[in-house]
């Protein structure tokens, strides 16, 4: 596919400058000039996709327990901003639909990390991909679906085969490139420290793009640029210009 995405991607909306995976974070990232964002999406107990990284609610909300065990009617009432700072107290959890509509109406692009609650990879991949396909049906540029979970990507491919996919890696486990190709992925997205010249060349020779997370230091960004990688996901929306 022609690569329609910018080089710089804001991690979880605005990195650490705002409560991650909230609409407030997306707005702050956009205020810093970013036009593509990464976020984590999982399912509530009643299959409503919503934004959250952790399986449990405790770190980033005033709730407790596993988010995927609770209905959206309960999750939507939680405070997802007060843990970060008083300025964001009362910021709600973001539904996937609200973030999608914000991005679509403002011309922003999205990297959707499918982040299943343990044991729900297939279901989460299917529902998130189906909803993304519906929301972006008339959009010029589709979202990029990524996941560490091959089962989630396989379900996403079956549900919405036309949406591009990327395999996330935190280690170069055996057959990682074969797995990505079998899943019809267009990109490998891995810990930035894993990239070296031979690995970049191998991936690009296979026709896939090379993206990196989470790049928060200038030396790391310079190294990845010198290697010829294709995309950088960062928390430091205040340090890196997305037009660089």
DARAUR-V383062 format. One record per residue. N is the residue number from 1. PHI is phi in whole degrees, 0 to 359 (* if undefined). NEAR is the number of other ideal C-beta (glycine too) atoms within 8 Angstrom. Layout:
n=N phi=PHI near=NEAR
n=N phi=PHI near=NEAR
//
This chain:
n=1 phi=* near=5
n=2 phi=294 near=3
n=3 phi=273 near=6
n=4 phi=264 near=6
n=5 phi=258 near=10
n=6 phi=287 near=9
n=7 phi=290 near=7
n=8 phi=257 near=13
n=9 phi=230 near=15
n=10 phi=276 near=17
n=11 phi=285 near=12
n=12 phi=55 near=14
n=13 phi=105 near=17
n=14 phi=215 near=14
n=15 phi=62 near=15
n=16 phi=256 near=6
n=17 phi=282 near=9
n=18 phi=214 near=14
n=19 phi=298 near=13
n=20 phi=303 near=13
n=21 phi=63 near=15
n=22 phi=244 near=17
n=23 phi=297 near=11
n=24 phi=299 near=12
n=25 phi=294 near=15
n=26 phi=298 near=17
n=27 phi=295 near=9
n=28 phi=290 near=13
n=29 phi=300 near=15
n=30 phi=295 near=11
n=31 phi=295 near=6
n=32 phi=271 near=11
n=33 phi=96 near=8
n=34 phi=284 near=14
n=35 phi=236 near=9
n=36 phi=226 near=14
n=37 phi=229 near=15
n=38 phi=251 near=12
n=39 phi=210 near=15
n=40 phi=256 near=10
n=41 phi=233 near=13
n=42 phi=226 near=16
n=43 phi=248 near=15
n=44 phi=285 near=14
n=45 phi=297 near=8
n=46 phi=255 near=7
n=47 phi=65 near=8
n=48 phi=268 near=11
n=49 phi=290 near=13
n=50 phi=216 near=15
n=51 phi=267 near=12
n=52 phi=189 near=13
n=53 phi=276 near=8
n=54 phi=285 near=9
n=55 phi=291 near=8
n=56 phi=257 near=9
n=57 phi=275 near=15
n=58 phi=297 near=9
n=59 phi=288 near=7
n=60 phi=242 near=13
n=61 phi=214 near=12
n=62 phi=268 near=6
n=63 phi=266 near=10
n=64 phi=220 near=5
n=65 phi=92 near=9
n=66 phi=276 near=9
n=67 phi=300 near=16
n=68 phi=292 near=12
n=69 phi=271 near=7
n=70 phi=244 near=12
n=71 phi=288 near=9
n=72 phi=297 near=10
n=73 phi=302 near=7
n=74 phi=275 near=8
n=75 phi=297 near=15
n=76 phi=293 near=9
n=77 phi=268 near=6
n=78 phi=283 near=12
n=79 phi=269 near=11
n=80 phi=253 near=13
n=81 phi=238 near=15
n=82 phi=298 near=10
n=83 phi=297 near=10
n=84 phi=280 near=9
n=85 phi=188 near=6
n=86 phi=297 near=5
n=87 phi=299 near=4
n=88 phi=251 near=13
n=89 phi=302 near=9
n=90 phi=93 near=7
n=91 phi=295 near=12
n=92 phi=279 near=11
n=93 phi=301 near=13
n=94 phi=264 near=14
n=95 phi=284 near=12
n=96 phi=299 near=15
n=97 phi=297 near=9
n=98 phi=294 near=9
n=99 phi=292 near=14
n=100 phi=300 near=14
n=101 phi=292 near=9
n=102 phi=299 near=12
n=103 phi=295 near=13
n=104 phi=296 near=11
n=105 phi=286 near=6
n=106 phi=251 near=7
n=107 phi=73 near=6
n=108 phi=271 near=13
n=109 phi=253 near=13
n=110 phi=222 near=13
n=111 phi=255 near=15
n=112 phi=264 near=13
n=113 phi=275 near=11
n=114 phi=284 near=17
n=115 phi=239 near=10
n=116 phi=292 near=16
n=117 phi=299 near=12
n=118 phi=312 near=5
n=119 phi=92 near=5
n=120 phi=236 near=11
n=121 phi=302 near=12
n=122 phi=296 near=10
n=123 phi=297 near=11
n=124 phi=295 near=17
n=125 phi=302 near=19
n=126 phi=295 near=12
n=127 phi=292 near=12
n=128 phi=296 near=16
n=129 phi=295 near=16
n=130 phi=300 near=10
n=131 phi=292 near=12
n=132 phi=297 near=16
n=133 phi=298 near=12
n=134 phi=292 near=7
n=135 phi=291 near=11
n=136 phi=261 near=12
n=137 phi=303 near=6
n=138 phi=250 near=3
n=139 phi=276 near=8
n=140 phi=289 near=2
n=141 phi=237 near=6
n=142 phi=284 near=9
n=143 phi=288 near=11
n=144 phi=263 near=14
n=145 phi=267 near=16
n=146 phi=227 near=14
n=147 phi=194 near=16
n=148 phi=282 near=6
n=149 phi=260 near=10
n=150 phi=304 near=9
n=151 phi=296 near=9
n=152 phi=292 near=14
n=153 phi=292 near=17
n=154 phi=297 near=11
n=155 phi=293 near=15
n=156 phi=295 near=17
n=157 phi=298 near=12
n=158 phi=293 near=7
n=159 phi=282 near=12
n=160 phi=215 near=11
n=161 phi=298 near=7
n=162 phi=277 near=5
n=163 phi=279 near=13
n=164 phi=291 near=9
n=165 phi=231 near=15
n=166 phi=223 near=16
n=167 phi=267 near=17
n=168 phi=273 near=11
n=169 phi=225 near=13
n=170 phi=250 near=6
n=171 phi=201 near=6
n=172 phi=275 near=7
n=173 phi=286 near=6
n=174 phi=304 near=3
n=175 phi=67 near=6
n=176 phi=299 near=11
n=177 phi=288 near=10
n=178 phi=299 near=7
n=179 phi=298 near=10
n=180 phi=299 near=12
n=181 phi=291 near=10
n=182 phi=297 near=6
n=183 phi=275 near=12
n=184 phi=68 near=8
n=185 phi=287 near=12
n=186 phi=254 near=10
n=187 phi=207 near=16
n=188 phi=250 near=15
n=189 phi=240 near=13
n=190 phi=225 near=13
n=191 phi=310 near=9
n=192 phi=302 near=12
n=193 phi=290 near=4
n=194 phi=281 near=10
n=195 phi=283 near=12
n=196 phi=223 near=7
n=197 phi=302 near=6
n=198 phi=296 near=6
n=199 phi=290 near=10
n=200 phi=300 near=13
n=201 phi=298 near=8
n=202 phi=296 near=9
n=203 phi=292 near=12
n=204 phi=292 near=11
n=205 phi=295 near=6
n=206 phi=279 near=8
n=207 phi=88 near=4
n=208 phi=254 near=12
n=209 phi=270 near=12
n=210 phi=240 near=15
n=211 phi=241 near=15
n=212 phi=226 near=14
n=213 phi=230 near=12
n=214 phi=260 near=8
n=215 phi=263 near=13
n=216 phi=238 near=9
n=217 phi=233 near=6
n=218 phi=298 near=6
n=219 phi=298 near=6
n=220 phi=291 near=10
n=221 phi=297 near=12
n=222 phi=295 near=8
n=223 phi=296 near=8
n=224 phi=292 near=13
n=225 phi=295 near=8
n=226 phi=296 near=6
n=227 phi=285 near=11
n=228 phi=82 near=8
n=229 phi=288 near=12
n=230 phi=258 near=9
n=231 phi=204 near=15
n=232 phi=230 near=14
n=233 phi=258 near=14
n=234 phi=224 near=16
n=235 phi=276 near=10
n=236 phi=272 near=9
n=237 phi=293 near=15
n=238 phi=273 near=6
n=239 phi=256 near=7
n=240 phi=258 near=10
n=241 phi=281 near=6
n=242 phi=289 near=14
n=243 phi=263 near=4
n=244 phi=289 near=6
//
